[in-house]
Amino acid sequence: MRRWLLITLLCLISSSALAATEYGKVNWIYDGDTIKVAGVGKVRLIGIDTPEKKDSPRDKYYLRNNKLTRRTLRKIGRQAFEFNMQQVKNRRVRLEFDHEKTDKYGRILAYVFLPDGRLLNRLLLENGLAAVYRRFNFRRKTDFLRAEQTARKQHRGLWQK
């Protein structure tokens, strides 16, 4: 009886671990922090925020806190979009999930791993093309804050002088 219970528990644990990871080919890039993955849907990169390609109410945050111009925000928004095009468009990626699997808009929330194992969310931070989305807690928040801090110190992207 104990052995059966142990086997059942192991199966449940392994199946929930498998459910926490999905794979798919990126077939559309919406912007710097949102992509579309075939078989999965619209995916919002967890823990980051990139400027939009067009003027947005979110600009106030960047303009107030970073002393940037709208023109610079549009430029960085385009750079984040182009970075994603280069890194993941038409490539198979691995999606890893956190506490919440979807946001209030129905988008899938995920960490997006490139075929070589690098984390797209973190790469955008390292290059100054994104800021940490501080409003919610997520598993990699401390690491993401460190990556953003490094980009700030190096005056990359959003943190340029």
N, C-alpha and C positions, 0 to 999 in steps of 0.2 A: 504494500500500500504506500509506504514512504517513497519507494522508488518511482512509482507511477506519479505521485504528487510532484516529485522533483523534476521528472521528465516534462510534465505538464507546465510547470512554472518556467522551465528553461525554454520551452517552445513559445510561451507567451512573451517572455522577455525578448527572445530573438526576433519574433515577428513584429513586436512594437519597435525594436531597433531598426529593422528593415524598413518599416513604414516611415521612419524619420528621415529617410534618404530616397531621393528619386533622381532619375537621369532623363535628359532630353536634349534635343537640338534647339538652339536659339534661332528662331526664325523671324524675329522682329525686335528692333530696338526702339522703344518709345522715347527715352531720354537717358540721362545719366544714372538714374536709379530705378528704372522700370524697363523690363524686357518681356518678351513673350517666348515661352518654351513649348514646343510641340508636345501635345499630350498632357500638358500641365496647365497652361493658360498664362495669364498676365501675372508676372512675378515682380514684386517690389523688394529690392535689396534691403535686408534688415539692417537697422542701425546707422544708416547714412542718409544724408540729404544732399542733393546737388541742385545748383541753380537751374531754373527752367530755361528753355531755349527762347521763350518769349516773356515779356513782363508778367509778373505774378504778385499776388499779395504777400507771398513768402519773401519777396525781395526786401521788405522792411527789416527783417531779421539780419540779413547780410549787410544791408546798407548802414544800419544802426551800429552793429557790433564790429564790423570789419572796415568801415570807412571806404568801401568800394563804390564805384559808379555803376549805374545800370548797364552801361556799355561793357564794362569789365565782367559783370555778372553774365550777360548774354554770351560773351566770348568764352567764359569758363563753362557755361552750360553746353555750348557747342563742342568744346573740347572734351567734356565728359561723355557726350553722345558719341563723338568720333572715337574716343578711347574704347568704348564698349563695342563699337563696330569692328575695330581692329582686333580686340581680344576675344569676343564671343560670337559674333554673327556667323551663322551657319556652322557652329561648332557644338559638339556634345558637351554638356556641362553636368556637374553633379550638384543637386540642390540639397541643402541640409536645413532642417527646420529648428525652431526654438520653441518657446512657451506657447505662442499663438501661431496658428498656421495661416490665418487670413486676417486682413485688416477690415476696417469698417466699409471699405469700398469693394470688398470681395476679392481683392488681389491676394495671391499667395505670397506669404512673407518667407524669404529664404536667404541663406548664405549661398552664394554662387561660386562654385569651384571650377577653375579652368581645367582643361585636360591635363596640364602639367602639375596640378595640385594647388596652385596659388589661388588665393581667395580674392575674387573680384571686388567685393565690398571694401576690403582692406587696401587693395591697390589704388582705388579711387581716393581713399584718404591719404595714402602715402604721397600721391602726386598732387595733393592740394585741390583736387577736383570735387571733393565732397567734404562735408562737415559731419561730425557725429550727431546723430539724431538723439538728443538727450532726454526727450520727453518720456520715453518708456525704458524700462529695464530689459536687457537682453544679455544672454550668456557671454558674449565677447565684448561687452562694453568697455571694460578696463583696457583691453588690448587695443580697441579702436581709439580710445582717448589718447593712448600713448602714440599711436600712428599719426593722429591729427597733430599732437604736440610737436612731433618731429617735423612734420610738414610746415608748421608755424615757424619753428626755429630756422628752417631752411628757406623761409619766405616763398614757398611754392604755391602757385595757383591762387586760391582764395586769400592766402596769407601774404601775398606780395606787398611790398612797400611802395 
